[in-house]
Amino acid sequence: MRGFRNAGRAAVRLLTRRRRVPPGPYTVLVTGASVGVGLELAKILLSTHHRLVLTARASSLDRFAAEGIVANDRVLLLPLDVTIPEEREALMRAVEARWGGVDVLVNNAGVSYRAVAEHTPDEDMMLQLQANYLGPMALARRVLPHMRGRRFGRIINVSSVGGMTAMPTMSAYSASKFALEGASESLWYEVRPWGISVSLVRPGFINSDGFRKVLFTPQGARALADPKDAYHHHYLNMGELVGALMQLTFHSPEDVAETIAGLIGQRSPPLRVPGTWDALVFDLLRRFLPARMYHRLLYAGLPRIWEWGGGPPP
């Protein structure tokens, strides 16, 4: 009975209470802002009245100038490798000294390793987790005291279709995105009482050359180059498939950036947001198909699966 009573009260509060959204401008921190989705988001936000903190690895900071983005009274351009604690702390101290803290955190920076599980040693797995999960969550922890003090904040974590369904040769990447999704969902419950929203934006395939920038573990690179390796066709066929899909899709990095920018001003942003149409399709399939059918369907759709394993499928 108490459960029914509490559920009723929660429903009434949800329907009657309007969440207060402080007027801007907000201080918006975007990681990985020198390329791809991050760069397109930076360009969109430059046309707003928000204060911007745009970060990139130190070796990539010159890309901002090449895109016509320069530091000024409402734009900070700072170096950040999200995997390095000292750089995260230096960044936050600089923002706090300038504007008091971060109101909107967009965890966009990340990397992608391609390797089957057998070819992913512990050190490469940890590098993937540090870039896509541990680093972003460390930044989230760091900005939360300021957000709680204001009773307002936005944490937007850029996930992936790989965070809802795993693909062959992407086990470490999917592990990092699954971890980010689980932590973000927990965080959504924890910080909601302070008016802080947590959102996961899940892009699928984007029309870009990003697939050429994925990293290989040493054993994975050898397997791709060696036709006699047991996993050669895993790498070869999946690379061809992902490359073709990223070239054929009509979604661009700007489309995903517009989705992220739209969440900043929403009164109550949702937890999960599809970034592309294929992300929505995968989400619907996962929700409504029986798990056994879902996995068999995806397995049957893998590229030239009959070549994998060196013989006909069992």
C-alpha positions as CSV (number, residue, x, y, z in Angstrom):
1,M,0.0,0.0,0.0
2,R,2.9,2.4,0.8
3,G,4.3,1.6,-2.7
4,F,1.0,2.5,-4.4
5,R,0.7,5.7,-2.3
6,N,4.3,6.8,-3.1
7,A,3.8,6.0,-6.8
8,G,0.6,8.2,-6.8
9,R,2.4,11.0,-5.1
10,A,5.3,10.8,-7.6
11,A,2.8,10.9,-10.5
12,V,1.1,14.0,-9.1
13,R,4.4,15.8,-8.6
14,L,5.5,14.8,-12.1
15,L,2.3,16.2,-13.7
16,T,2.0,19.4,-11.6
17,R,5.5,20.6,-10.7
18,R,7.3,22.6,-13.3
19,R,11.1,22.3,-13.1
20,R,12.8,25.6,-12.8
21,V,15.4,26.3,-15.5
22,P,17.6,29.2,-14.8
23,P,18.0,31.7,-17.6
24,G,21.3,31.6,-19.5
25,P,24.0,32.2,-20.4
26,Y,25.4,28.9,-19.2
27,T,29.0,27.8,-19.1
28,V,29.2,24.9,-21.5
29,L,32.2,22.5,-21.5
30,V,32.6,20.4,-24.7
31,T,35.4,17.8,-24.8
32,G,36.8,16.6,-28.1
33,A,35.7,19.9,-29.7
34,S,38.3,20.2,-32.5
35,V,36.8,17.6,-34.9
36,G,33.6,15.8,-35.9
37,V,30.5,16.1,-33.8
38,G,32.4,18.2,-31.2
39,L,33.5,20.8,-33.7
40,E,30.1,21.1,-35.3
41,L,28.6,21.5,-31.8
42,A,31.1,24.3,-31.0
43,K,30.1,26.1,-34.2
44,I,26.5,25.9,-33.3
45,L,27.1,27.2,-29.7
46,L,29.2,30.0,-31.0
47,S,26.1,31.6,-32.4
48,T,24.4,31.5,-28.9
49,H,25.0,33.6,-25.8
50,H,26.5,30.8,-23.8
51,R,30.1,30.8,-22.4
52,L,32.1,28.1,-24.1
53,V,35.0,25.9,-22.9
54,L,36.2,24.0,-25.9
55,T,38.9,21.3,-25.4
56,A,41.1,19.1,-27.5
57,R,44.4,17.3,-27.0
58,A,47.3,19.7,-26.9
59,S,48.5,18.4,-30.3
60,S,45.1,19.3,-31.8
61,L,44.5,22.8,-30.5
62,D,45.7,24.4,-33.7
63,R,42.6,23.0,-35.4
64,F,40.5,25.6,-33.8
65,A,42.4,28.4,-35.5
66,A,42.1,26.6,-38.8
67,E,38.3,26.6,-38.3
68,G,38.2,30.3,-37.4
69,I,37.6,29.6,-33.7
70,V,39.6,31.9,-31.4
71,A,39.6,32.5,-27.6
72,N,37.8,35.6,-26.5
73,D,35.7,37.0,-23.5
74,R,33.3,34.1,-23.7
75,V,35.4,31.3,-25.3
76,L,38.1,29.3,-23.6
77,L,40.3,27.0,-25.7
78,L,42.0,24.5,-23.4
79,P,44.1,21.4,-23.7
80,L,42.6,18.2,-22.4
81,D,43.3,14.5,-22.6
82,V,40.4,13.1,-20.7
83,T,42.5,10.1,-19.6
84,I,45.0,12.2,-17.7
85,P,43.8,13.3,-14.2
86,E,46.2,16.2,-14.0
87,E,44.9,17.7,-17.2
88,R,41.2,17.3,-16.0
89,E,42.0,19.1,-12.8
90,A,43.9,21.9,-14.5
91,L,41.0,22.4,-16.9
92,M,38.4,22.6,-14.1
93,R,40.5,25.0,-12.0
94,A,40.8,27.3,-15.1
95,V,37.1,27.3,-15.7
96,E,36.3,27.9,-12.0
97,A,38.7,30.8,-11.9
98,R,37.1,32.3,-15.0
99,W,33.4,31.6,-14.6
100,G,32.8,29.7,-11.3
101,G,32.0,26.3,-12.7
102,V,30.4,24.3,-15.5
103,D,26.7,24.4,-16.0
104,V,26.6,22.0,-19.0
105,L,29.0,19.2,-19.6
106,V,29.2,17.5,-23.0
107,N,31.3,14.4,-22.8
108,N,32.1,14.0,-26.5
109,A,35.7,13.0,-26.5
110,G,36.5,9.3,-27.1
111,V,38.4,6.7,-29.1
112,S,37.5,3.5,-30.7
113,Y,39.6,0.3,-30.7
114,R,39.0,-2.5,-33.3
115,A,39.9,-5.9,-32.0
116,V,38.2,-9.2,-31.3
117,A,38.2,-10.1,-27.6
118,E,41.0,-12.6,-28.0
119,H,43.2,-9.9,-29.4
120,T,42.5,-7.3,-26.7
121,P,45.1,-7.3,-23.9
122,D,44.4,-5.8,-20.5
123,E,46.4,-2.6,-21.3
124,D,44.4,-1.8,-24.4
125,M,41.1,-2.6,-22.7
126,M,42.0,-0.2,-20.0
127,L,43.0,2.6,-22.4
128,Q,39.6,2.2,-24.1
129,L,37.8,2.3,-20.8
130,Q,39.8,5.4,-19.6
131,A,38.9,7.4,-22.7
132,N,35.2,6.4,-23.1
133,Y,34.1,5.7,-19.5
134,L,36.5,6.5,-16.7
135,G,37.5,10.0,-18.0
136,P,34.0,11.2,-18.8
137,M,32.7,10.0,-15.4
138,A,35.6,11.7,-13.6
139,L,34.6,15.0,-15.3
140,A,31.0,14.4,-14.3
141,R,32.0,13.9,-10.7
142,R,34.1,17.1,-10.8
143,V,31.3,19.4,-12.1
144,L,28.5,18.1,-9.9
145,P,29.2,20.1,-6.7
146,H,28.8,23.4,-8.7
147,M,25.6,22.0,-10.4
148,R,24.1,20.9,-7.0
149,G,24.9,24.4,-5.6
150,R,22.9,26.0,-8.4
151,R,20.2,23.2,-8.4
152,F,20.6,23.1,-12.1
153,G,22.9,21.3,-14.6
154,R,23.1,19.3,-17.8
155,I,25.4,16.3,-18.3
156,I,25.2,15.1,-21.8
157,N,27.2,11.9,-22.5
158,V,27.8,11.0,-26.1
159,S,27.3,7.2,-26.3
160,S,26.8,5.1,-29.5
161,V,24.8,2.4,-31.0
162,G,27.7,0.3,-29.7
163,G,26.4,1.2,-26.2
164,M,23.1,-0.7,-26.8
165,T,24.2,-3.5,-29.1
166,A,27.7,-5.0,-29.5
167,M,29.4,-5.7,-32.8
168,P,32.2,-8.2,-33.7
169,T,35.7,-6.7,-33.5
170,M,34.4,-3.9,-31.2
171,S,34.3,-5.7,-27.8
172,A,36.4,-3.1,-25.9
173,Y,34.6,-0.2,-27.5
174,S,31.2,-1.7,-26.6
175,A,32.3,-2.5,-23.1
176,S,33.3,1.2,-22.6
177,K,30.0,2.5,-24.0
178,F,27.9,-0.1,-22.1
179,A,29.7,1.1,-18.9
180,L,29.0,4.7,-19.7
181,E,25.3,4.0,-20.3
182,G,24.9,2.1,-17.0
183,A,26.7,4.8,-15.0
184,S,24.7,7.5,-16.7
185,E,21.4,5.8,-15.9
186,S,22.3,5.5,-12.3
187,L,23.5,9.1,-12.2
188,W,20.1,10.2,-13.7
189,Y,18.3,9.0,-10.6
190,E,20.9,10.3,-8.2
191,V,21.1,13.9,-9.3
192,R,17.5,14.6,-10.5
193,P,16.5,16.0,-7.1
194,W,18.8,18.9,-7.7
195,G,17.4,19.7,-11.1
196,I,20.3,18.2,-12.9
197,S,19.5,16.2,-16.0
198,V,21.6,13.4,-17.5
199,S,21.3,12.4,-21.2
200,L,22.8,9.8,-23.4
201,V,23.0,10.8,-27.1
202,R,23.4,7.6,-29.2
203,P,24.7,8.3,-32.7
204,G,24.8,5.4,-35.2
205,F,26.6,5.6,-38.5
206,I,27.6,9.1,-39.5
207,N,28.7,10.1,-43.0
208,S,32.4,10.8,-42.3
209,D,35.8,9.2,-42.6
210,G,35.9,8.5,-38.8
211,F,36.1,4.7,-39.5
212,R,39.6,5.3,-40.9
213,K,40.7,6.7,-37.5
214,V,39.9,3.7,-35.3
215,L,42.8,2.1,-33.5
216,F,43.9,-1.5,-33.8
217,T,45.6,-3.6,-31.1
218,P,49.0,-5.0,-32.4
219,Q,47.5,-8.5,-32.7
220,G,44.4,-7.1,-34.4
221,A,46.5,-5.2,-37.0
222,R,48.5,-8.4,-37.7
223,A,45.3,-10.4,-38.2
224,L,43.9,-7.9,-40.7
225,A,47.1,-8.0,-42.7
226,D,47.4,-11.8,-42.6
227,P,44.8,-13.8,-44.7
228,K,45.8,-16.9,-42.9
229,D,44.9,-15.6,-39.5
230,A,41.8,-17.3,-38.0
231,Y,40.2,-13.8,-37.4
232,H,41.3,-12.2,-40.7
233,H,37.8,-12.2,-42.2
234,H,36.3,-10.8,-39.0
235,Y,38.4,-7.7,-39.4
236,L,38.3,-7.5,-43.2
237,N,34.5,-7.9,-43.6
238,M,33.5,-5.8,-40.7
239,G,35.8,-3.0,-41.9
240,E,34.2,-3.1,-45.3
241,L,30.7,-3.0,-43.8
242,V,31.3,-0.2,-41.4
243,G,33.1,1.9,-44.0
244,A,30.3,1.4,-46.5
245,L,27.6,2.3,-44.0
246,M,29.4,5.4,-42.9
247,Q,29.7,6.6,-46.5
248,L,26.1,5.8,-47.5
249,T,24.2,7.3,-44.5
250,F,22.8,10.7,-45.0
251,H,23.4,11.7,-41.3
252,S,26.3,14.1,-40.8
253,P,28.2,15.2,-37.6
254,E,26.2,18.4,-37.7
255,D,22.9,16.5,-37.4
256,V,24.1,14.9,-34.1
257,A,25.5,18.2,-32.9
258,E,22.1,19.8,-33.4
259,T,20.5,17.1,-31.3
260,I,23.0,17.7,-28.5
261,A,22.5,21.5,-28.7
262,G,18.7,21.1,-28.5
263,L,19.0,19.3,-25.2
264,I,20.7,22.2,-23.4
265,G,17.6,24.4,-23.3
266,Q,15.0,21.7,-22.7
267,R,13.1,21.8,-19.5
268,S,13.4,18.1,-18.9
269,P,15.7,16.4,-21.3
270,P,15.2,12.6,-21.7
271,L,17.8,10.1,-20.5
272,R,18.3,8.4,-23.9
273,V,18.2,10.2,-27.2
274,P,18.8,8.5,-30.6
275,G,21.4,10.5,-32.6
276,T,20.6,9.0,-36.0
277,W,17.7,6.9,-37.6
278,D,19.6,3.7,-37.4
279,A,20.1,4.1,-33.7
280,L,16.4,4.4,-33.4
281,V,15.9,1.2,-35.4
282,F,18.3,-0.7,-33.3
283,D,16.7,0.5,-30.2
284,L,13.2,-0.5,-31.4
285,L,14.5,-4.0,-32.5
286,R,16.1,-4.5,-29.1
287,R,13.0,-3.5,-27.2
288,F,10.4,-5.5,-29.1
289,L,12.2,-8.6,-30.5
290,P,12.8,-11.6,-28.3
291,A,16.5,-11.7,-27.4
292,R,17.1,-15.0,-29.1
293,M,15.6,-13.7,-32.3
294,Y,17.4,-10.4,-32.1
295,H,20.8,-11.9,-31.9
296,R,20.2,-14.5,-34.6
297,L,18.9,-11.8,-36.9
298,L,22.0,-9.7,-36.4
299,Y,24.3,-12.7,-36.7
300,A,22.6,-13.6,-40.0
301,G,23.2,-10.0,-41.2
302,L,27.0,-10.0,-40.6
303,P,29.0,-9.5,-43.8
304,R,29.9,-12.8,-45.6
305,I,29.6,-14.6,-42.3
306,W,30.1,-17.9,-44.2
307,E,33.7,-17.0,-44.6
308,W,34.3,-16.6,-40.9
309,G,36.0,-19.4,-39.1
310,G,37.5,-20.9,-42.2
311,G,34.5,-22.9,-43.3
312,P,30.7,-23.2,-43.5
313,P,28.7,-22.2,-40.5
314,P,27.6,-24.9,-38.1
